[in-house]
């Protein structure tokens, strides 16, 4: 990942290594990286607009999924109907 000094404080509008950066961002969101990775992320987000947007979009999606998706029991009738349709396909 390329880290350019950015004295103006403005974010780059294009990322030089988007796929690699997005993997890093997702690893951090997944809780797979330690504090050193978070420091790299902080620097990256301060300098790169696409990474900044991707990170916040991913974070928002994950927050919605955590708060809006609840576990509900599948109705027995539905489960039976699905099993029956699977058996018919076989």
N, C-alpha and C positions, 0 to 999 in steps of 0.2 A: 504494500500500500504506500503510495507516494504522499509524503507530507511536505507541502510547500509552505514556506513562511508567507504569511499574508498580512503585511503591515497595515493595509488599509482597513482590515477588519471585515471586509465584505466576503460573502461566501462565493465560491466558484459556482458557476451555473452548470458545469459539466464535470462528471467524475471521471478520473483517468482510469479507474479500475472498479467499475460499478459492481460486477459480479462478486469479486472478492470482498469488497466493502459490505455488500448486502449480507454475505455469509457471516462476516464478523458481527454485524448489527443483530442478526437473528440469533447468533450464538450468545450474545450478551442478553438479549431478551429472553432466551431460553434458560438463562442462569448458568451457562456452561463456562463462562470466563470469570476470572478473578479481578481484583481491583486494578491491576495493571492494564487489563483489557478495557476496563471502564474509563481509564485515563486516556487511552488511545481513542476511544469512542468520543469522549468529550472534545478532544482536539479536532477530530474529524468532523463532528457536527458543527463546530464553530467555523469551519473552513469550506464546507461543501454542501450546497443547497440540495442536490438530489439525495444525498445520504441523510440530511436533516429531515427532508420530507418523508423518505422511506421509513426511517426510524419511527417518526411520530405516527405515521399511518399504521405501521405494524403494531405499535404499542396500543393505539386506539382500538384496532380490530381485536387484539387479545383481551383488552379490558372489557369490551362489549361481550365477547364470548364468555368470559369469566362471570360476568354479572347477569347476563340474560339467559344463558343456557342452564337450565336446571334439569335434574334427573327426575323423570316421571316414569312410572311403571307403564309398560306397553300393555294395552288392553288385551286380555286373553283371546278375545274373538279375532283381533287383528293378527296376533302371533299365530293362531291356528290357521287363519286364512293364508298367511304367508307360507307357512310350512306346507299346506296343501298345494299351493301353486308351485312351490319348489319341487314337490314330489311329482306333479303332473309334467313338469319340464323334463325330469330325468327320464 
